[in-house]
Amino acid sequence: KEKSYMAMLKSDLRNLVTVQETYFADNNLYSTFAQLTAENRYSPSRNVTLSTANETATGWSATATHPGLVTYTACGVYMGTAPPPDAALSESGEVSCW
């Protein structure tokens, strides 16, 4: 089951990257997670908790967790000028788990 939870987290984060990049292409800035969810552009999967940080017009970072994780704690991604949510992330736009 944990493998499916990990796949779900990675998929949710990749979808967030796609939505943010589309928003950036249209507006020349990144959106906030609150705005994306309010406009029904993005919502995480059931039982996935997504938290964002460092949200600015030039970058953002996000961490996703699921209560069924045992081996891993979370997955994350960052874009633009935002610092990564974990040292395991080395490249902007790359989803990684720790």
C-alpha positions as CSV (number, residue, x, y, z in Angstrom):
1,K,0.0,0.0,0.0
2,E,2.8,2.4,0.8
3,K,4.0,2.3,-2.8
4,S,0.6,3.4,-4.0
5,Y,0.6,6.2,-1.5
6,M,4.0,7.3,-2.6
7,A,2.8,7.3,-6.3
8,M,-0.2,9.3,-5.3
9,L,2.0,12.0,-3.5
10,K,4.4,12.2,-6.5
11,S,1.5,12.5,-8.9
12,D,-0.2,15.2,-6.8
13,L,3.0,17.2,-6.7
14,R,3.7,16.8,-10.4
15,N,0.1,18.0,-11.1
16,L,0.8,21.0,-8.9
17,V,3.9,21.8,-10.9
18,T,2.0,21.6,-14.1
19,V,-0.8,23.9,-12.8
20,Q,1.7,26.4,-11.5
21,E,3.8,26.4,-14.7
22,T,0.6,27.0,-16.7
23,Y,-0.4,29.8,-14.4
24,F,3.1,31.3,-14.6
25,A,3.0,31.1,-18.5
26,D,-0.3,33.0,-18.5
27,N,0.5,35.6,-15.8
28,N,4.3,35.8,-15.5
29,L,4.1,35.0,-11.8
30,Y,3.3,32.0,-9.6
31,S,0.0,31.7,-7.8
32,T,-0.7,30.8,-4.2
33,F,-2.0,27.4,-3.3
34,A,-5.1,29.0,-1.7
35,Q,-5.8,30.8,-5.0
36,L,-5.4,27.6,-7.0
37,T,-7.8,25.7,-4.8
38,A,-10.3,28.5,-4.6
39,E,-10.4,28.7,-8.4
40,N,-10.7,24.9,-8.7
41,R,-7.5,24.7,-10.6
42,Y,-5.9,22.2,-8.2
43,S,-6.8,19.9,-5.3
44,P,-4.8,17.1,-3.8
45,S,-6.0,13.5,-3.7
46,R,-8.0,12.1,-0.8
47,N,-6.0,11.8,2.5
48,V,-3.1,13.7,1.0
49,T,-2.1,16.7,3.1
50,L,-0.3,19.3,1.0
51,S,1.4,22.3,2.6
52,T,3.1,25.1,0.8
53,A,5.8,27.5,1.9
54,N,7.8,30.4,0.5
55,E,5.0,31.4,-1.9
56,T,6.0,34.4,-3.9
57,A,5.5,35.6,-7.5
58,T,8.9,34.1,-8.3
59,G,8.8,30.8,-6.5
60,W,7.2,28.3,-4.2
61,S,7.7,25.0,-2.4
62,A,5.3,22.2,-1.4
63,T,5.4,19.1,0.8
64,A,2.8,16.3,0.6
65,T,2.1,13.7,3.2
66,H,-0.2,10.7,3.7
67,P,-1.2,9.0,6.9
68,G,-0.4,5.6,5.4
69,L,3.3,6.3,5.0
70,V,5.6,4.1,7.0
71,T,9.1,4.1,5.4
72,Y,9.0,7.7,4.1
73,T,7.9,10.8,5.8
74,A,6.9,13.0,2.9
75,C,7.5,14.1,-0.7
76,G,8.2,17.6,-1.9
77,V,9.0,19.9,-4.8
78,Y,10.0,23.5,-5.3
79,M,10.1,25.9,-8.2
80,G,11.8,29.2,-9.0
81,T,13.5,31.2,-6.3
82,A,12.0,29.3,-3.3
83,P,14.3,27.2,-1.2
84,P,13.7,23.4,-1.3
85,P,11.5,22.0,1.5
86,D,14.2,19.3,2.2
87,A,17.9,18.9,1.5
88,A,17.1,15.8,-0.6
89,L,15.7,18.1,-3.3
90,S,18.5,19.2,-5.6
91,E,16.7,20.5,-8.7
92,S,13.8,22.9,-9.2
93,G,10.7,21.0,-10.3
94,E,12.1,17.6,-9.3
95,V,9.8,15.6,-7.0
96,S,11.7,13.8,-4.2
97,C,10.7,11.8,-1.2
98,W,12.4,11.4,2.2
